[in-house]
Amino acid sequence: MQRTHRRWRTALLAVGATVAAVGTIGAIAMTTASAATTGRITSAANGKCLDVTDGSTADGNQPQMWTCYTGSANQTWTFADDGSVRGLGKCLDVANGSTADGAVVHMWTCYSTVASQKWQLNAAGDLVNTAAGKCLDIKDNNLADGAKLQLWSCAGTANQKWTFSGGTTNPTPTATATGVPNNPNNPDLGPNVSVFGRTSGGRRRTCR
């Protein structure tokens, strides 16, 4: 009887070590999605919305000002945690990384390391390109649908003032044990962990 208890004890110790190892793998692989803020960007000059022209996701497409429509995907923007402003999966970007007044603002594939894709909406309502220190500006103060955007020295004018309707979402942190599939038969023990013991007759038994 003492020998049987000893075997069970050895098996449980081995399982404990395995669970600890799996737990460590899971902790290393844990990632937390940062908060993202999504909504409409509206001009103080004319109440129109920043809009992805024709809903095109092509690199180089120049966004425009357009009458706001509730639920329009073209007018839905995300202020990401990397400082980018995203619409339809592309980033608001200054063409050729220019810092000059009049530089074209267009949509481009997002790169977290590209400085010309970083923006900050400050308390004064200026949407500032942090690389240039200049403001998102409605070109020629055009208040009509279809007006284009440019970069310009911040002057406090209405065509450089913006409001944002976004709210905040906080995705749930997720943990993934890399390379180790989940074991639904032993959820309390972690992925791919089974306990083996022996019956009084000497046959091996799997405990679930």
C-alpha positions as CSV (number, residue, x, y, z in Angstrom):
1,M,0.0,0.0,0.0
2,Q,2.9,2.4,0.8
3,R,4.4,1.7,-2.6
4,T,1.1,2.5,-4.4
5,H,0.9,5.8,-2.5
6,R,4.5,6.6,-3.4
7,R,3.7,6.1,-7.1
8,W,0.8,8.4,-6.9
9,R,2.8,11.0,-5.1
10,T,5.6,10.8,-7.8
11,A,3.0,11.2,-10.6
12,L,1.4,14.2,-9.0
13,L,4.7,15.9,-8.4
14,A,5.5,15.4,-12.1
15,V,2.2,16.9,-13.1
16,G,2.8,19.9,-10.9
17,A,6.1,20.5,-12.6
18,T,4.5,20.2,-16.0
19,V,1.6,22.6,-15.1
20,A,4.2,25.1,-13.8
21,A,6.1,24.9,-17.1
22,V,3.0,25.3,-19.2
23,G,1.9,28.3,-17.0
24,T,5.2,29.9,-17.7
25,I,4.9,29.5,-21.4
26,G,1.4,31.0,-21.2
27,A,2.6,34.0,-19.3
28,I,5.4,34.7,-21.8
29,A,2.9,34.6,-24.7
30,M,0.3,36.8,-23.0
31,T,-0.6,40.0,-24.9
32,T,-2.9,42.8,-24.0
33,A,-4.7,44.7,-26.7
34,S,-4.3,48.4,-26.0
35,A,-7.3,50.7,-25.9
36,A,-8.4,52.1,-29.3
37,T,-10.6,55.2,-29.8
38,T,-13.0,55.1,-32.8
39,G,-15.4,57.7,-34.1
40,R,-15.9,60.6,-36.5
41,I,-13.6,63.6,-37.1
42,T,-15.6,66.7,-37.7
43,S,-14.4,70.2,-38.9
44,A,-15.3,73.2,-36.7
45,A,-15.4,75.3,-39.9
46,N,-18.3,73.6,-41.7
47,G,-19.5,70.6,-39.5
48,K,-18.5,68.2,-42.3
49,C,-16.6,64.9,-41.7
50,L,-13.2,63.8,-42.6
51,D,-13.9,61.1,-45.3
52,V,-12.0,58.5,-47.2
53,T,-12.7,59.5,-50.7
54,D,-14.8,57.0,-52.6
55,G,-14.1,54.4,-49.9
56,S,-10.8,53.7,-51.7
57,T,-8.1,51.9,-49.7
58,A,-5.4,52.5,-52.4
59,D,-2.2,54.0,-51.2
60,G,-2.1,57.7,-52.2
61,N,-5.9,58.3,-52.0
62,Q,-6.5,61.8,-50.6
63,P,-9.2,62.1,-48.0
64,Q,-11.8,64.8,-48.3
65,M,-14.4,66.7,-46.4
66,W,-17.9,65.5,-46.8
67,T,-21.4,65.8,-45.3
68,C,-21.5,63.5,-42.3
69,Y,-23.6,60.3,-42.5
70,T,-24.3,58.2,-39.4
71,G,-22.6,54.8,-39.6
72,S,-20.5,55.6,-42.7
73,A,-17.4,53.4,-42.8
74,N,-15.6,56.1,-44.9
75,Q,-16.0,58.5,-42.0
76,T,-15.0,56.2,-39.2
77,W,-11.6,56.8,-37.8
78,T,-9.5,55.2,-35.2
79,F,-6.9,56.9,-33.0
80,A,-4.6,54.0,-32.5
81,D,-2.2,53.5,-29.5
82,D,0.8,54.0,-31.8
83,G,-0.2,57.6,-32.6
84,S,-1.6,56.8,-36.0
85,V,-5.1,57.9,-37.3
86,R,-6.7,55.0,-39.3
87,G,-9.5,54.8,-41.8
88,L,-10.6,51.7,-43.6
89,G,-7.3,50.0,-42.5
90,K,-5.0,52.7,-43.9
91,C,-3.2,55.5,-42.1
92,L,-3.5,59.3,-42.5
93,D,0.0,60.2,-43.8
94,V,1.9,63.2,-45.1
95,A,3.1,62.6,-48.7
96,N,6.9,62.0,-48.9
97,G,7.2,62.8,-45.2
98,S,7.2,66.5,-46.1
99,T,7.1,69.1,-43.3
100,A,6.4,72.0,-45.6
101,D,3.2,74.1,-45.7
102,G,0.9,72.8,-48.4
103,A,2.2,69.2,-48.1
104,V,-0.4,66.7,-49.4
105,V,-2.2,64.6,-46.8
106,H,-3.1,61.2,-48.1
107,M,-3.9,57.6,-47.0
108,W,-1.1,55.0,-46.9
109,T,-0.3,51.6,-45.6
110,C,0.4,51.8,-41.9
111,Y,3.9,51.5,-40.6
112,S,4.4,51.9,-36.8
113,T,7.9,53.4,-37.4
114,V,6.9,56.1,-39.9
115,A,6.9,59.5,-38.2
116,S,4.7,61.2,-40.9
117,Q,1.8,58.9,-39.7
118,K,1.8,60.2,-36.1
119,W,-0.8,62.7,-35.0
120,Q,-2.2,64.2,-31.9
121,L,-5.5,65.9,-31.3
122,N,-4.8,68.5,-28.6
123,A,-7.1,70.3,-26.2
124,A,-7.4,73.3,-28.5
125,G,-8.8,71.1,-31.3
126,D,-5.7,71.1,-33.5
127,L,-4.9,67.8,-35.2
128,V,-1.1,68.1,-35.2
129,N,1.3,66.0,-37.2
130,T,3.9,65.4,-34.5
131,A,6.8,64.9,-37.0
132,A,6.2,68.3,-38.6
133,G,4.6,70.2,-35.7
134,K,2.0,71.4,-38.2
135,C,-1.8,71.1,-38.4
136,L,-4.3,69.2,-40.5
137,D,-5.8,72.0,-42.6
138,I,-8.7,72.1,-45.1
139,K,-7.0,73.4,-48.2
140,D,-7.9,77.0,-49.3
141,N,-10.5,77.1,-46.5
142,N,-12.9,75.3,-48.9
143,L,-16.1,74.5,-47.1
144,A,-17.7,72.5,-49.9
145,D,-18.0,68.7,-50.1
146,G,-14.9,67.3,-51.8
147,A,-12.4,69.8,-50.2
148,K,-9.0,68.2,-49.7
149,L,-6.6,68.3,-46.8
150,Q,-3.1,69.6,-46.4
151,L,-0.4,70.3,-43.8
152,W,-0.1,73.9,-42.7
153,S,1.5,75.9,-39.8
154,C,-1.0,76.0,-37.0
155,A,-2.8,79.3,-36.9
156,G,-5.9,78.7,-34.8
157,T,-8.2,79.2,-37.8
158,A,-11.5,77.3,-38.0
159,N,-10.3,75.2,-41.0
160,Q,-7.7,73.7,-38.6
161,K,-10.1,72.9,-35.7
162,W,-11.5,69.4,-35.2
163,T,-13.7,67.6,-32.9
164,F,-13.8,63.8,-32.3
165,S,-16.8,61.8,-31.4
166,G,-15.0,58.6,-30.4
167,G,-15.4,56.4,-27.4
168,T,-12.9,54.0,-25.9
169,T,-12.8,50.2,-26.1
170,N,-10.8,48.0,-23.9
171,P,-10.3,44.5,-25.4
172,T,-9.9,41.6,-23.0
173,P,-6.3,40.4,-22.5
174,T,-5.6,37.0,-24.2
175,A,-3.1,34.4,-23.4
176,T,-1.7,31.9,-25.9
177,A,0.7,29.1,-25.1
178,T,2.8,29.1,-28.3
179,G,3.0,25.7,-30.0
180,V,0.9,24.0,-27.3
181,P,-2.7,23.2,-28.3
182,N,-5.5,23.4,-25.7
183,N,-6.6,20.3,-24.0
184,P,-10.3,20.6,-23.4
185,N,-10.3,17.3,-21.4
186,N,-8.2,18.9,-18.7
187,P,-9.1,22.6,-18.5
188,D,-7.9,22.9,-14.9
189,L,-4.5,21.5,-15.6
190,G,-3.7,23.5,-18.7
191,P,-2.8,22.4,-22.2
192,N,-1.9,18.9,-23.0
193,V,-1.6,17.7,-19.3
194,S,-2.9,14.3,-18.3
195,V,-2.4,12.5,-14.9
196,F,-1.3,8.8,-15.1
197,G,-1.6,6.5,-12.1
198,R,-1.9,2.7,-11.5
199,T,-4.8,0.7,-10.3
200,S,-4.4,-1.8,-7.5
201,G,-4.1,-4.5,-10.2
202,G,-1.0,-2.8,-11.7
203,R,-2.7,-1.5,-14.8
204,R,-2.1,2.1,-15.8
205,R,-5.1,4.5,-15.5
206,T,-5.5,8.0,-16.9
207,C,-7.2,10.4,-14.6
208,R,-9.3,13.1,-16.2
